[in-house]
Structure formats: C-alpha cells, structure tokens
C-alpha cells in the first residue's frame, strides 16, 4: 500500500493507494485483453510472453497511480503509447511496424468495448458492491457470493461472444490462412483451416501433424513418389491399385524419387480409428496478412477425401503450429 499526502483547504488528507490490488486487477484485465487480441489477429504467443505483456501493463498502471499529478502529455504518452506498444511487443513480437500498429489499434478497441461493458455491470448491477467487498477482503464472508460468481461467468461469456462476433465480421466463420508447403525444391500455396479439434501427433516424436488432400500436393511429388503414396493410401483403405505391382517393381528409380512415408494413427467420431500415411514437409509458411510463421520438418498426413465440400481449404492446420 502506498500512502500519499494531499493538501486541501489547509487540511492534510491522505490518499491510500493499494498497489497490490491495482497490480492484480490490471494484470488480470490486461491478460484478458491480450488473449482477445491474440484470438482476433491469430498472433503467435507463448504463455510466458502473455504473462510478461500483462505484467508490463499492470506495472504501468501502478506507476501512473503513484504519480497522478504527472504532466498530461506524459501521462497520455505512457498510458496510450509506451505501455501499449510495450505490451504488444513483449507478447507478440510483430515483425513489422504495420503489424504492431494494427495490434495496438485492436487493443484500444477491445479495451474500449470491454471497459464499457464492465462499467455498465459496475453501475447497473451489484458488481460495484461486490468489488468493494473484494478489496476489503469481505467478499467471501457474504452469503451472496453466488451473484458475484454469476457476474464473473456472465462477463466471461460476453468476452467469448465478443471475440466470436469480431472474428465473423473479419473473415466469416472459417479461421483460415494461406499456407505455403515446401517439399524438395518445389512449393505450393494452399488454404489451411485452423481446427482446434486436430490433435494428431506422430507417435514417436510427438510432433503435431497437419492433414492435406492428396490432390493438393501432387505438384510437389514426382510420378514415382505419387505412385508410392497412392499405394500406401490403397493399403490403409483396404483396396488394391491396378498400378501397384508396376510401381513396386520399378526399382524405386533413384534417390530423387524415393520418399519416406510413415503411418500416423488417428481417431475420429465419423471414421473411428485408422491410419494415415504421412510425409515430412521441408518447411511450411503460414501467412496471417503480412505476418509469416515458418516451421521446418513438419509431419503432414495425406487424406484421399476432400477436407472441404466447397473446397474452401485443402489443409487442416494443427493448433500447436499456429
């Protein structure tokens, strides 16, 4: 707790500033705001960086509360320029000034809407009373804590709805990215869907696995590589290819035409259990506007089925790669 002396009408007044409360509340709010920005812009960030960004915002709020009589311009610069840009830089590390500015603007907008929502709850419900009880340490002595818990749940649901609504306004219902796949000295650009339900990992190294349509990557493979892959797909589906014997007896040609194929077990509601053949992409680039995320040696399972009935995407991305 920080105690400051204030002179008013010749009377010494003391303003008590609870630094710990200010830090905790601002840290939690900044964490929520940064998570919203991450979801909206589909930025990469680890939990440690999220915590670091929220901590910077909370420390900034504490400094401003300790020195409320700072010059107005300095306060504005610290609050709306330095602290906000520092939070974005630490949390997301944008590679361009444009991307950084976009993230800061989204942070401003999110703060405005979330602040208005919480302000409405504070003055038009009993949240203000419970907030006061929380600061005084009396919240859990009150029998009406159920209402406080309901208010917190309502706030959480409102935030989820807010994120979903903005996402739909930005890009429709599909969370899609442009994806460049590199295999050997060839590459192809496809559209990938971020599916949080994709939990495929290779059974040995536990690396995340993408899923791509067979037809979408044919341009990356030689004729013999495509033939070998087709044989594996026929095998796992229990069918026989007319060209299987020809392909297998052709001595696999040279090293350029060989391809390492591994089997990835999967489990889904529709198709139950099975195996998918997978190859290792030399590199993949995932584009979010001008921001690029690159990963090397990515396990990529091959599906003969169309992943999208409308051909909106040809790749199913893994949440651990984004």
C-alpha positions as CSV (number, residue, x, y, z in Angstrom):
1,X,0.0,0.0,0.0
2,X,1.3,3.4,-0.9
3,X,0.2,6.4,1.2
4,X,0.3,10.0,-0.3
5,X,-0.4,13.3,1.4
6,X,-2.8,15.8,-0.2
7,X,-3.3,19.4,0.9
8,X,-6.8,20.7,0.6
9,X,-8.3,23.8,2.3
10,X,-5.4,23.8,4.8
11,X,-6.2,20.2,5.9
12,X,-3.8,17.3,5.5
13,X,-5.6,14.5,3.6
14,X,-4.1,11.1,3.0
15,X,-4.9,9.1,-0.2
16,X,-4.3,5.4,0.2
17,X,-3.3,3.6,-2.9
18,X,-3.4,-0.2,-2.7
19,X,-0.6,-1.0,-5.2
20,X,-1.1,-4.8,-4.8
21,X,-4.8,-4.5,-5.6
22,X,-4.1,-2.2,-8.6
23,X,-1.5,-4.6,-9.9
24,X,-3.6,-7.7,-9.6
25,X,-6.7,-6.2,-11.2
26,X,-4.8,-4.6,-14.0
27,X,-2.8,-7.8,-14.6
28,X,-6.0,-9.8,-14.9
29,X,-7.6,-7.3,-17.2
30,X,-4.6,-6.9,-19.4
31,X,-4.3,-10.7,-19.6
32,X,-7.9,-10.9,-20.9
33,X,-7.3,-8.1,-23.4
34,X,-4.1,-9.7,-24.8
35,X,-5.8,-13.0,-25.2
36,X,-8.6,-11.3,-27.1
37,X,-6.1,-9.6,-29.4
38,X,-4.3,-12.9,-29.9
39,X,-7.6,-14.6,-30.9
40,X,-8.7,-11.8,-33.2
41,X,-5.4,-11.4,-35.0
42,X,-4.3,-15.0,-34.7
43,X,-0.9,-14.0,-33.4
44,X,1.7,-16.3,-32.0
45,X,2.5,-16.0,-28.3
46,X,3.6,-18.3,-25.5
47,X,2.0,-18.2,-22.1
48,X,5.2,-16.7,-20.7
49,X,5.0,-13.8,-23.2
50,X,1.3,-13.3,-22.4
51,X,2.1,-13.1,-18.7
52,X,5.0,-10.7,-19.4
53,X,2.9,-8.4,-21.5
54,X,0.1,-8.3,-18.9
55,X,2.7,-7.6,-16.2
56,X,4.1,-4.7,-18.1
57,X,0.6,-3.2,-18.4
58,X,0.0,-3.8,-14.7
59,X,3.3,-2.2,-13.7
60,X,2.5,0.8,-15.9
61,X,-0.9,1.2,-14.2
62,X,0.8,1.1,-10.8
63,X,3.3,3.8,-11.8
64,X,0.5,6.1,-13.1
65,X,-1.5,5.6,-9.9
66,X,1.5,6.5,-7.7
67,X,2.2,9.7,-9.7
68,X,-1.3,11.1,-10.6
69,X,-0.1,14.6,-10.9
70,X,2.2,13.9,-13.9
71,X,2.0,16.2,-16.9
72,X,-1.0,15.4,-19.0
73,X,1.1,14.8,-22.1
74,X,3.4,12.5,-20.2
75,X,0.5,10.5,-18.8
76,X,-1.0,10.1,-22.3
77,X,2.3,9.0,-23.8
78,X,3.0,6.5,-21.1
79,X,-0.6,5.1,-21.0
80,X,-1.5,5.0,-24.7
81,X,1.8,4.8,-26.5
82,X,4.7,3.4,-24.5
83,X,2.8,0.9,-22.3
84,X,0.5,-0.3,-25.1
85,X,3.3,-0.8,-27.6
86,X,5.5,-2.5,-24.9
87,X,2.7,-4.9,-24.2
88,X,2.2,-5.8,-27.8
89,X,6.0,-6.1,-28.5
90,X,6.6,-8.4,-25.5
91,X,3.6,-10.5,-26.1
92,X,3.5,-10.9,-29.9
93,X,6.8,-9.6,-31.2
94,X,5.4,-8.3,-34.5
95,X,7.8,-8.3,-37.4
96,X,6.7,-5.0,-39.0
97,X,5.6,-1.6,-37.7
98,X,2.3,-2.0,-39.6
99,X,1.5,-5.3,-37.8
100,X,2.5,-3.7,-34.5
101,X,0.2,-0.7,-35.1
102,X,-2.7,-3.0,-36.1
103,X,-2.3,-5.0,-32.9
104,X,-2.2,-1.8,-30.8
105,X,-5.4,-0.5,-32.5
106,X,-7.2,-3.7,-31.8
107,X,-6.0,-3.5,-28.2
108,X,-7.5,0.1,-28.0
109,X,-10.8,-1.0,-29.5
110,X,-11.0,-4.1,-27.3
111,X,-10.2,-2.0,-24.2
112,X,-13.0,0.5,-25.1
113,X,-15.7,-2.2,-25.5
114,X,-14.6,-4.3,-22.6
115,X,-14.3,-1.2,-20.4
116,X,-17.8,-0.1,-21.4
117,X,-19.2,-3.5,-20.6
118,X,-17.6,-3.7,-17.2
119,X,-18.6,-0.1,-16.4
120,X,-22.2,-1.0,-17.2
121,X,-22.0,-4.0,-14.9
122,X,-20.4,-1.9,-12.2
123,X,-23.1,0.8,-12.1
124,X,-26.2,-1.2,-13.1
125,X,-25.7,-4.4,-11.1
126,X,-24.3,-5.2,-7.7
127,X,-20.9,-5.8,-9.1
128,X,-19.7,-2.5,-7.7
129,X,-20.7,-3.6,-4.2
130,X,-19.0,-7.0,-4.6
131,X,-15.9,-5.3,-6.0
132,X,-15.8,-3.1,-2.8
133,X,-16.2,-6.2,-0.7
134,X,-13.4,-7.9,-2.6
135,X,-11.0,-5.0,-1.9
136,X,-12.0,-5.0,1.8
137,X,-11.5,-8.8,2.0
138,X,-15.1,-9.4,3.0
139,X,-16.4,-10.9,-0.2
140,X,-16.4,-14.5,0.9
141,X,-17.9,-13.5,4.3
142,X,-21.0,-12.5,2.4
143,X,-23.7,-15.1,1.7
144,X,-24.5,-13.6,-1.7
145,X,-21.2,-14.5,-3.3
146,X,-23.2,-16.6,-5.8
147,X,-24.3,-13.4,-7.5
148,X,-20.6,-12.4,-7.8
149,X,-19.7,-15.7,-9.4
150,X,-22.6,-15.4,-11.8
151,X,-21.4,-12.0,-12.8
152,X,-17.9,-13.3,-13.5
153,X,-19.3,-16.1,-15.6
154,X,-21.5,-13.6,-17.5
155,X,-18.5,-11.5,-18.2
156,X,-16.5,-14.4,-19.4
157,X,-19.3,-15.5,-21.8
158,X,-19.7,-11.9,-23.0
159,X,-16.0,-11.8,-23.9
160,X,-16.3,-15.1,-25.8
161,X,-19.3,-13.7,-27.7
162,X,-17.4,-10.5,-28.4
163,X,-14.4,-12.4,-29.9
164,X,-16.7,-14.7,-32.0
165,X,-18.6,-11.7,-33.4
166,X,-15.5,-9.8,-34.4
167,X,-14.0,-12.9,-36.0
168,X,-17.1,-13.4,-38.0
169,X,-17.1,-9.8,-39.2
170,X,-13.4,-10.1,-40.2
171,X,-13.3,-13.3,-42.1
172,X,-16.6,-15.1,-41.9
173,X,-16.9,-18.3,-40.0
174,X,-13.7,-20.0,-41.2
175,X,-10.5,-19.5,-39.4
176,X,-8.3,-19.8,-42.5
177,X,-4.7,-19.0,-43.5
178,X,-2.7,-19.0,-46.7
179,X,-0.2,-21.9,-46.4
180,X,3.0,-22.5,-48.4
181,X,4.2,-26.1,-48.4
182,X,7.8,-26.9,-49.4
183,X,8.9,-30.4,-50.4
184,X,12.3,-30.9,-52.0
185,X,12.8,-28.0,-54.4
186,X,9.1,-27.5,-55.0
187,X,6.4,-25.5,-53.3
188,X,2.6,-25.0,-53.5
189,X,0.3,-22.5,-51.9
190,X,-2.9,-23.8,-50.3
191,X,-5.6,-22.6,-47.9
192,X,-5.5,-24.1,-44.4
193,X,-8.1,-24.3,-41.8
194,X,-7.1,-23.9,-38.1
195,X,-9.0,-26.8,-36.5
196,X,-8.6,-26.9,-32.7
197,X,-10.0,-30.4,-32.8
198,X,-7.0,-31.6,-34.8
199,X,-5.0,-33.4,-32.1
200,X,-2.8,-35.6,-34.3
201,X,0.7,-36.2,-33.2
202,X,3.3,-38.5,-34.6
203,X,3.6,-41.5,-32.2
204,X,7.4,-41.4,-31.9
205,X,8.5,-37.8,-31.6
206,X,5.1,-36.4,-30.5
207,X,5.2,-33.6,-33.1
208,X,2.0,-32.0,-34.4
209,X,0.7,-33.4,-37.7
210,X,-1.1,-31.4,-40.4
211,X,-3.6,-33.0,-42.8
212,X,-3.6,-32.3,-46.5
213,X,-5.6,-33.5,-49.5
214,X,-3.8,-35.9,-51.8
215,X,-4.7,-34.0,-55.0
216,X,-3.5,-30.7,-53.5
217,X,0.2,-31.9,-53.2
218,X,0.6,-33.8,-56.4
219,X,2.5,-31.0,-57.9
220,X,5.2,-31.4,-55.2
221,X,5.8,-35.1,-56.0
222,X,7.5,-36.9,-58.8
223,X,5.4,-39.6,-60.6
224,X,7.0,-42.4,-58.7
225,X,6.6,-40.6,-55.3
226,X,3.0,-40.0,-56.1
227,X,2.6,-43.7,-57.0
228,X,4.2,-44.9,-53.8
229,X,1.9,-42.6,-51.8
230,X,-1.1,-43.9,-53.7
231,X,-0.1,-47.5,-52.9
232,X,0.0,-46.6,-49.2
233,X,-3.4,-44.9,-49.3
234,X,-4.8,-48.0,-51.1
235,X,-3.3,-50.2,-48.4
236,X,-4.7,-48.4,-45.5
237,X,-8.1,-48.2,-47.2
238,X,-8.1,-51.9,-47.9
239,X,-8.3,-51.5,-51.6
240,X,-5.9,-52.7,-54.4
241,X,-4.5,-50.4,-57.1
242,X,-4.1,-51.8,-60.6
243,X,-0.7,-50.0,-60.8
244,X,0.6,-51.2,-57.6
245,X,2.7,-54.1,-59.0
246,X,4.2,-51.9,-61.7
247,X,5.2,-49.2,-59.3
248,X,6.7,-51.6,-56.7
249,X,8.8,-53.5,-59.3
250,X,10.3,-50.4,-60.9
251,X,13.3,-50.5,-58.5
252,X,12.2,-47.2,-57.0
253,X,14.3,-45.4,-59.7
254,X,17.0,-43.2,-58.0
255,X,17.3,-41.4,-54.7
256,X,15.4,-38.4,-56.0
257,X,12.3,-40.5,-56.4
258,X,12.4,-42.1,-53.0
259,X,10.1,-40.9,-50.3
260,X,9.9,-41.6,-46.6
261,X,6.3,-42.5,-45.6
262,X,5.3,-43.1,-42.0
263,X,1.9,-44.1,-40.7
264,X,0.0,-41.8,-38.3
265,X,-2.8,-43.4,-36.2
266,X,-5.9,-41.3,-35.9
267,X,-9.2,-41.4,-34.1
268,X,-12.4,-39.6,-35.2
269,X,-16.0,-39.8,-34.5
270,X,-17.1,-40.3,-38.1
271,X,-14.4,-42.7,-39.2
272,X,-13.5,-44.2,-35.8
273,X,-9.9,-45.5,-35.8
274,X,-7.4,-45.8,-38.6
275,X,-4.0,-44.9,-40.1
276,X,-3.0,-42.1,-42.4
277,X,0.2,-42.1,-44.5
278,X,2.4,-39.0,-43.8
279,X,5.4,-37.4,-45.3
280,X,7.7,-34.7,-43.9
281,X,7.5,-31.3,-45.5
282,X,10.8,-29.5,-45.7
283,X,9.1,-26.3,-44.5
284,X,5.7,-24.7,-44.2
285,X,4.9,-21.0,-44.1
286,X,1.6,-19.8,-42.6
287,X,0.6,-16.3,-43.6
288,X,-1.6,-14.1,-41.4
289,X,-1.8,-10.9,-43.5
290,X,1.8,-9.8,-43.9
291,X,3.0,-11.9,-40.9
292,X,4.6,-15.2,-41.6
293,X,5.1,-18.1,-39.3
294,X,7.6,-20.7,-40.5
295,X,8.1,-24.3,-39.3
296,X,10.6,-26.9,-40.6
297,X,10.3,-30.6,-41.0
298,X,6.5,-30.7,-40.5
299,X,4.7,-34.0,-40.4
300,X,1.9,-34.0,-43.0
301,X,-0.7,-36.7,-43.2
302,X,-2.3,-37.3,-46.6
303,X,-6.1,-37.7,-47.0
304,X,-7.7,-39.0,-50.2
305,X,-11.0,-37.5,-49.1
306,X,-11.9,-33.8,-49.7
307,X,-11.5,-31.9,-46.5
308,X,-14.0,-29.2,-47.5
309,X,-17.1,-29.9,-49.6
310,X,-16.9,-26.4,-51.0
311,X,-13.1,-26.5,-51.5
312,X,-12.7,-23.6,-49.0
313,X,-9.5,-25.2,-47.7
314,X,-7.2,-28.1,-48.6
315,X,-5.1,-28.3,-45.3
316,X,-6.2,-28.8,-41.7
317,X,-3.7,-27.0,-39.5
318,X,-2.7,-28.0,-36.0
319,X,-3.2,-25.7,-33.1
320,X,0.4,-26.2,-31.9
321,X,1.9,-24.9,-35.1
322,X,-0.1,-21.6,-35.2
